[in-house]
Amino acid sequence: MTPGTAESAARLLLDLAARATTDARALQWFLGTEARAAADAVHAGTDLPDGGVWALGALALGHAEWSYFLAVHGADPVALGAAVLWFAELDGLAPGQLPSGLHPLFATLAGAPDGAATEPGFAYQAAVGMTVLFQQGRAPGALPLAETLLRHAAATAGEGSLEQGSYLSDLGLVLLYATQAGAGPQALAAAAEASRAAVLCAPGPRDEQARRHGNLGHILRHRAEATGDPDTVREAVAALRKASELVTWNSPSRAQLGATLGSALCAAAGILDDPALRHEGVTKLRAALAEPGAPLPSRASFLSDLGVALVQGSPQDRTAYEEGITVCREAADAAPSPYERTVYLTNLGLLMGGHAVSAGDPQALEDAYAVTREALAGAPDGHPVRAQAHWALSRVLDARFGASGSPHDLADAVAHALTGMAGLPPGDLARRVLHALDLADLVTKRAFRHTRTTVPESDPAGLRAPAALIRALAGDLPPRSPERARVLAALGRCLHVSSDPADVDEAVDAFHKALALPSPEDGFEATTRFALGAALAHRAGQDERMWRAGAEVMRGALALFPPGSPAYWECHADLANILTARADETTGVELYEEVERLLREELAHAPLTRTEHSVFRSNLGLTQVKAALRSGRPELIAEAVASHREAVARSAPEDMLHAHQLLCFGEALLARAEFCSDTAALREGVEVLRRAVAVSDEDTYGGSACRTALGDALRNFARLAADPDGLLQESVHWHREALVMAPGPPDPVALLGLANSLYALHRRTREPRQAEESVFQFRAALRALSPATAEARGSILLGLGGIQWLLARHTGDEALLDTAVETLREAVSCASPARTAMALTNLGGALMDRGRRTGNRAWMAEAVTVLRRALDRSPPAAMERTLHLNNLAEALRHWGEITGDTTGTAEAISLLREAMAAENGDREGGEWAAMNLADLLTDLARANGDADIADEARRLLESTLERLGEGHPSRFFALQKLTMACHARVALADDPSGPVVREAWARAAEAARASLTGLAEDDPSHALSAVLLAMAQVSRHALGEHVDLAEALRLARDAARNPVAHRVARVEAGRVWGLAA
């Protein structure tokens, strides 16, 4: 890296950082690869040969890290710590060189009086970041600064508060690291003092308590090694034991604590089997089975037990697993009866299924499926073991559903679980309870699989049989037994997903009864209260007060769980799903923001598998997109795209939700493309959605939605294409396939997609059948709306009003235009913030047409007002902004025509030039801007008598025609406008019969004739083209040129009589008719 390159990179970082204070796009730049490359280039040159630091480079890197910290919304303390360290490297730093947001921290570091007011959490965040950098070996001088900030944070936090405990515990670690770096015994003593004080503060969550006790034990162990003090050793052991008691099962620190305390942790964790005893048992079984000639009547049973022990004792040992499976198969082959054979095969199938799930081995899962099928096939009819075989098969089918997402596997799992429970003897209460719990879980999964929303809902008919079995079991159990509480809770879970209010009422009642009984296990009350809250929220429907009451019950239930327990995280995730569904049905972004917080907590702290992490990251991105669009803040979409990108990177093709995650990623890219004019995102979105379609079918979760999204993407892509017909036809194809593929009643979002694509295609082809079907599908989408999809109403009305307006323009139907205006008014009233600008611009366009037709300035005044609102509501980088600019300019021009007030002309020209200059904007908007600008220039040339301006208008239109190409639906408009520009040039010519005039009239006639091509005679624009051609021909005839005057007379006469033509065109046609006659 050359010095010049490093300096250029440094100045680039400083320039962008300065702009980032007011420019969100500049701030987002610091998240990209270009920013990282520039920082790397600067970093390579910061260390000078004399041991000093390159001041410009340090300043640039400080600003870069600070800008990155702001861009990620303060979510990266390491970036904050790095920024502080880079600025701290600079001697004599001027106040203006330091970001204002860091002034408090540096005041604290300098011991200045105003540093006392620095927010403790901010100081703590910076200290944590610097400590991490020290641990990574990237910041040897970080500890004194971190110590200062942590001491400030601890001193200014509430005395004895949870926060003070966290700050003091980290201060102890920093002081320990300082001791290890050579600070001396005083620092170690201070570390112990700070850490002791930390554990005396408010305890906070269990893992936070465990962290503090673990830090204290860690520090005391080092002090004991340094002093040889036995009391310190005992105190360290006590602290570590306490930490081991407090730590939750999924804590990252648990392994280290377990290595210290051994068998006590195993006992506390409630291990089901002792590895030493299991080893002894395996040894004895091997010996017995290997002894030659020994009488073993239950040899098959021993073999099965040995196989199970081998698999369960060494779950990660492939050799032990394979030996265990072989022994279990040997047991089944040696079984003396069909009954025993079924038992051993059932055990074998469950072992194989469990291993397949934990190892992610699809072949093992297929083998497990084959074994459980074999077990069921050989099970004696009427024997209870057959019910157990059904249950085992349902478990394996459930695992297959989890791996593939196949609804057939889930349906079969429910069917076998139902048959299995029904086949159990009435007196086998223990097995009936186990089967009831699994059956309720499967029914809930089935409800979730059949719905588009994040809250499951089931057809009551599908719940009757499972609910009846579980209800009967509850009646057979002792009235005050814990097991009855468990079964009543299962009945509630089964019924609360019903769409029948009576079922939901019974579910609420079952949950209340379960909570009144003795609890069967730890966590039962919390889990059941959460389910009760979910049922109350479901029963509330649109009653906001009742829904909030149910949500509060759920939130309260979460507080009852041991922090970090598996059940806590499961309900935590369910709460996020329920809140998301409610957010989809309501307005505002508060619920989405709460969901985002919950998802971030899960991603940061929950014990997620790779697949779960991928899904939760995808859900986060989906929530971020929804919040961004609803709040009208498209700049937030970049973070959503990043979330989806990471989710897809973590996903695997075999994952059940892989296609759905690709779908969500593609939709996020489309949102970024539409509202940020990001053509690269649009192209990537199309490719991502093609991948989603390729890996999905009717059995795939989201398979239909993938096709809807691809259809929408292709329609948006067509807005940028010179020849969009093929893209639009493909778009219609995918929308039709989506509707055919979707299960259940028509999806309004899929209907909307098809209607919009037919609308877009009709704009190109003018095919009446496409328009008719588009209107039909828009109306069908309105009828299909539900509370979960109500937010689509604005978009549906926007499309319906748009095509009504288009048809009214084509036909001159005044009543239809009135209908379009009313439809678009309603669309504006219920459009989402992200769609409001487009609804306003369509409404403004329809009002403008109404004003032009009637000459009523009130309509045109409202059009100008509405179109100004559309432009104001449009994000600066939105793809559709060119349309808003163009429409407002056109309204200003027509306002001037109606009122004679031309003060808006300059603004209109400026708006149109801005639309033409827009990069990556809607292509149609740019094309119309060019045509309308030429129109304005033509008018201006006439008004000012300026032939040069008229020539500029002609050149602009000729250039536009070259871009439009043959067959473009707007080509005839451009030709009409070119004809009028030629007319203007004739009027401004010095010689009324000279070559300039003759050439202009010839080009006018040629353009007018070409504009008639493709226009139906009942199109209002046909009359205008006809009269323009007639006028050109009559004028050429007056110059002595040979023309078909009879044709000109016919054209003018027909145009004057055309009932759908604009009034002005008919009047002009009458005048030309008279001249031709």
NUGUSE-232584 format. One record per residue (C-alpha): residue in one letter; x, z negated, y. Coordinates in steps of 0.2 Angstrom, whole numbers, plus 5000, padded with zeros to 4 digits. Example, Ala and Ser with C-alpha at 12.3 -4.5 7.8 and 13.67 -1.06 7.14 Angstrom:
NUGUSE-232584
A506249614978S506849644995
This chain:
NUGUSE-232584
M500050005000T500850055017P500749945032G499750075041T498450075027A498349885026E498149875045S496750005045A495849915031A496049755041R495249835057L493849905046L493449735040L493449655057D492449795064L491149785051A491149595052A490749605071R489349725068A488649615053T488149485066T486749595071D486649735058A485949695041R486649855034A488349815040L488149635032Q487649715015W489249825016F490249675011L489349664994G490049834990T491549914982E492249984998A492349815005R493249744990A494449884991A494849855009A495049665006D496249704992A497249825003V497349685016H497749545004A499249644997G500049635014T499649455020D501249375014L502649415025P504549425019D504949275030G503649165021G502349175035V500649245035W500149415043A498949355056L497849505058G497649515039A497149335037L495949345052A495149505043L495049415026G494249265034H492949365042A492649465026E492449315015W491249235028S490249395029Y490149405010F489549225010L488149265023A487749425013V487349324997H486349195007G487549055005A487549064986D489449074984P490448924989V492049004984A491849134997L491548995010G493048905004A494149055005A493549095023V493948915029L495648935020W496049105028F495549045046A496548885043E498148985040L498049045058D498948945072G498148945089L496549025083A495549065098P493649005098G493049185099Q494049235084L493149105073P491349135067S490149025076G489448965060L491148885055H491448795071P490648635064L491848635049F493348665059A492848525072T492748405057L494448465050A495248445067G494448265069A493548325085P492048215090D490848355088G491348375070A490448215066A488848315067T489348435053E487948445040P488648355024G487948485012F488848625021A490448525021Y490248485003Q489948674999A491548725007A492548584999V491848634982G492348814985M494148764990T494348654975V493848794964L495148904972F496448764969Q496048754951Q496248944949G497948934957R497449034972A497548904985P498948764984G498548705001A496648674999L496648494993P496948405010L495548515018A494348485004E494748295004T494348285023L492748375021L492148275006R492548115015H491548175030A490148225018A490148055009A490247965025T488748055033A487648065018G486347925016E487147765010G486947754991S486047914990L486048044976E487048164987Q488348034992G488548004973S488948184970Y490148194985L491148034980S491248094962D492048264968L493148174980G493848074966L494248234957V495048304972L496148144974L496548154956Y497148334958A498148274973T498948144962Q499448274949A500148384964G501248234969A500248134981G500747964973P499847814965Q498847774981A497847934979L497547894961A496947724966A495847794979A495147924966A494647774955E493847684970A492847844975S492247874957R491747694954A490747704970A489947864964V489147794949L488347654959C487447774970A485647844966P485747914948G484848084950P484648194934R485448134918D486748264918E487248224935Q487448034930A488448094914R489548204926R489948054937H490247934922G491348064914N492348094930L492547904931G493147894913H494348044916I495147974931L495247794924R496047864908H497447944919R497647784929A497747684913E499147804906A500047774923T499847584923G499647534905D498247424910P497147384894D495647334905T495747514913V495747584896R494147484891E493347534907A493747714904V492947714886A491447624892A491247754905L491447894893R490147814881K488947794894A489247984899S488948024880E487247934881L486648014896V487248194893T485848314888W486048424872N486448584881S487648514894P489248614895S490248454895R489448384879A490848464868Q492248364876L491248204877G490748234858A492648254854T493048084862L491647984854G491348064837S490048004825A489147904838L488648064847C488048144831A486947994828A486247994845A485848184844G484848154829I485748264817L484648304802D486048314790D487748224789P489148354785A490148234775L488648194764R488148374763H489948414757E489848274744G488148344738V488848524737T490248454726K489148364714L487948514713R489448634709A490048514696A488348494687L487948674687A489748724681E489748594667P489648704651G488148664639A487448534650P485548514648L484748564665P482948594663S482748614682R484248724683A483348854695S482848714707F484648644707L485248824711S484048834725D484548674732L486348714731G486048884740V485048804754A486448674756L487848804757V486848904770Q486348754781G487948664780S489048804786P487848914797Q489349004805D490349034789R489949204783T490749174766A489649014763Y488149104769E488349244757E488749124742G487149024747I486049184747T486749234730V486449064723C484649064729R484349234722E485049174705A483749034707A482349144709D482849254694A483049094683A481349024688P480348984673S478649024681P477849134694Y477548984704E479348924705R479949104708T478749114723V479448944730Y481249004728L480949174735T480049094750N481448974753L482649124752G481649234764L481649094777L483449064776M483849244778G482649264792G483349114801H485149184799A484549354805V483849284821S485349174825A486649314821G485649454828D485749544812P484349674810Q484749724792A484749534787L482949534795E482449684785D483149594769A482149444773Y480549544776A480749624759V481049454750T479549374758R478549524753E479149504735A478749324736L476949354741A476749494728G477149384714A476249224720P474849174708D473149204715G472249044721H473848934720P474348844736V476048924735R475249084739A474749014756Q476548964759A477049134755H475849204768W476549074780A478349124776L477949314778S477149274795R478749184801V479849334797L478549454805D478649344820A480549364820R480349554818F479149554833G480449454843A481749584839S480749744840G479249704851S478149804838P476349744841H475949794823D477249654817L476349524828A474649574822D475249564804A476049394808V474449324815A473449394800H474649314787A474649144797L472749144797T472649184778G473949054774M473148914783A471448954776G472248954759L472948784760P472048634750P471048524762G472048374757D473748454761L473548384779A475448394783R475548584779R473948614788V474648534804L476248634802H475248794800A474048754814L475448734826D476248904821L474548994822A474248934839D475948994845L475649164837V473949184845T474649144862K476049274859R474749404854A473749364870F475349394881R475749554872H474049634876T474049594895R474949684909T475049514919T476249374916V474749264911P474049294894E472249324891S471349354874D469749424868P468649284863A468249374846G470049364841L470149174843R468649124833A469449114816P471049034822A470048904833A468848864819L470248824807I471148714819R469548634825A469148594807L470848514804A470648404819G469048344812D469848304795L471248194803P471148004807P470247994824R471647894832S473147974823P474648054832E474448204821R472648234828A473348234845R474548364840V473248474832L472048454847A473448514858A473648664847L471748694848G471948694867R473448814867C472448934856L470848924867H471548914885V472049104884S470249154881S469349264894D467749164889P467549014901A466748914888D468348924877V469348874892D468248724895E468448674877A470348694879V470348574894D469348454884A470548464869F472048434880H471248274888K470748204871A472548234864L473248144879A472147994876L472847974858P474547904852S475948024856P476648104840E478448124848D479448114863G479048254876F477248274869E476448204884A477448314896T477148474885T475248434884R475048394902F475848554907A474748654895L473248564903G473848614920A473948794914A472148784907L471548714923A472348844933H471648984922R469948904923A470048904942G469949094944Q469849134962D469548954968E471148914977R470848724978M470548714959W472048824956R473248724966A472648564957G473048644941A474748694947E475148524953V474748454936M476048574929R477348524942G477048344938A477248374920L478948454922A479448284930L479048194914F480248294903P482048234900P483048344912G483748494904S482848474887P482248634878A480448594881Y480848564900W481548734901E480148814891C478848744902H479948784918A479948964913D478048964909L477748894927A478749034934N477649164924I476049074930L476549064948T477049254947A475349304941R474549204955A475649274968D475149454962E473349404964T473549324981T474349364998G475949295006V477649264999E477749074997L477349084978Y478649224975E479949114984E479548974973V479649084958E481349144964R481948964965L481348924948L482149084940R483849044949E483748864942E483448934925L484949064926A486048924933H485648784921A484548834906P485448864889L485049044888T485549174875R486249344881T484449414879E483649274888H484849284902S484549464903V482649444904F482749304917R483849404928S482649554927N481249444931L482249384946G482449554952L480649594950T480149444960Q481349494974V480649664975K478849604976A479349474989A480349604999L478849734999R477549605003S478549535017G478949705024R480849665023P481549815013E483349755017L483049625003I482849754990A484749774988E484849604980A483449644968V484349804963A485949704960S484949574949H484149714939R485849804937E486549644929A485049624918V485149794911A487049774909R486749614898S485349704889A485549794872P484549944866E483849844851D483149704863M481249704863L481149714882H482549834884A481449974890H480449864901Q482049804909L482549984912L480850014920C481049864932F482749924937G482150104940E480650044951A481849934961L482950084964L481450184969A480950044981R482650054989A482650244990E480950244998F481150105011C483050125014S483150315013D484450294999T484550464990A485850404978A484650264973L483250384970R484350494959E484950344949G483150284948V482550444940E483950444927V483650264923L481750294921R482150444910R483150324899A481650204899V480450344893A481750404880V481850234872S480050184872D478350234864E476650174863D477250024853T478549974865Y478149844878G478049934894G478050104886S476550174896A477150094912C478850184910R477950344911T476950294926A478550244935L479450404930G477950504937D478050414953A479950434954L479850624951R478450634965N479650544977F481150654972A480050804976R479950754994L481750794995A481750954986A481751134993D480651184978P479751034972D478351124961G479251094945L479550904949L477750884953Q477150964938E478250854927S477650704937V475850754932H476350774914W477150594913H475650514922R474450594910E475450534895A475450364902L473650354903V473450424885M474750294879A474050134888P473050024877G471349954882P470450004898P471250124911D472650044921P472250064940V474150084943A474250234931L472750314938L473450294955G475050374950L474150524943A472950544958N474450544970S475450674960L473950784959Y473650764978A475550804981L475350964969H473751014978R474651014995R475851144987T474651254978R472951234987E472151234969P470351164971R470351084954Q471850984957A471050914973E469450874964E470350784950S471450684962V469850624971F469050574954Q470650484948F470750384965R468950334963A469250284945A470750184950L469650084963R468350044949A469749984937L470449854949S470549674943P471249514952A472949544945T473049724952A472049694968E473549724979A473449914974R471849934983G472649974999S473750104991I472250184982L471250194998L472750265007G472950414994L471050434994G470850445013G472350565014I471650695002Q469950675011W470850715027L471750865020L470150935012A469250915029R470651005038H470551145025T468751165026G468251115043D467050985036E466650865050A465750735039L467150735027L468350705041D467350555047T467350485029A469250505028V469450405045E468350265038T469250265021L470950255030R470350115042E469950015026A471650065019V472549995034S471549835033C472149795015A473749885014S475349785009P476649765023A477649895014R476250025015T475549975031A476550105041M476050245030A474150195031L474350195049T475150365051N473850445040L472450355050G473250415066G473450595059A471550595055L471050525072M472150655080D471250795071R469650725076G470250725094R470850905093R469150965085T468050875098G469150875113N468650685115R470150595123A469550435116W469950485098M471650555104A472050395114E471750295098A472750415088V474250385099T474050195099V473850195080L475350305077R476450195089R475950055077A476450155062L478150195070D478450005075R477949955057S479150075048P480850015043P482150105052A482850175036A481250215027M481150395019E479450415027R480050375045T480150565049L478350575046H477950435058L479050515072N478350685069N476550625070L476750525085A477550665094E476150785089A474850655096L475750645112R475850835114H473950845110W473550705122G474450805136E473450965131I471750865132T472150765148G473350875157D474550725157T476250785152T477250625155G477350605136T478250775133A480050705135E479650565123A478850685110I480350795111S481550645108L480550585094L480550755085R482450775088E482650605080A481550655065M482550815063A484250725063A483750595051E484750595035N483950575018G482150575026D480650645019R480950835019E479150885024G479350765040G480950855045E480151025042W478650985053A479750905066A480651065068M479051165069N478151045081L479751035092A479651225093D477851215098L478351095112L479751195118T478551345119D477351245129L478751185140A479351365142R477651425148A477451275160N479251305168G479351485167D480951475157A481351615145D482851525138I481751385132A480651505124D482151595115E482651425109A480951395101R481051565092R482751525085L482151355079L480651435070E481751575063S482951445056T481451335049L480751485040E482451525032R482351345025L480551345019G480751505009E479351615002G477851524995H478151365004P476451285009S476951255027R477651435029F476051505037F476051365050A477851405055L477351595056Q475951555067K477051445078L478351595078T476951715083M476451595098A478251585103C478451765104H476851775114A477651655126R479251755127V478251905132A477351815146L479051765153A479851935152D480452015168D479952195162P478252185154S478552345144G480352335141P481252315124V481252125124V479352135125R479152265112E480252175100A479352015103W477652095100A478252175084R478952015078A477351925083A476252045073E477452035058A477351845058A475551835061R475151965046A476351865035S475451695039L473851765033T474551785015G473951645004L472651585017A470851585011E469551655023D468651495024D470251405029P470151355047S471951415050H471451595044A470551625060L471951575070S473151685061A471951825062V471651815081L473551805084L473851965074A472452045083M473151995100A474852065095Q474152225089V473052255105S474552215116R475652335106H474252475108A474252445126L476152485126G475752645118E476352605100H475352665086V474352525078D472752505068L471552455082A470052455071E470952325060A471252215076L469452235081R468852175064L470052025063A469551965081R467651985077D467751895060A468851755068A467551735082R466151715070N467151605058P466051435057V467551335051A468751395064H469351275078R468351305094V469851355104A470251495091R468551565091V468451575110E470151665110A469551775096G468051825106R469151875121V470251985110W468752065102G468252115119L469952185123A469952285106A468252355109
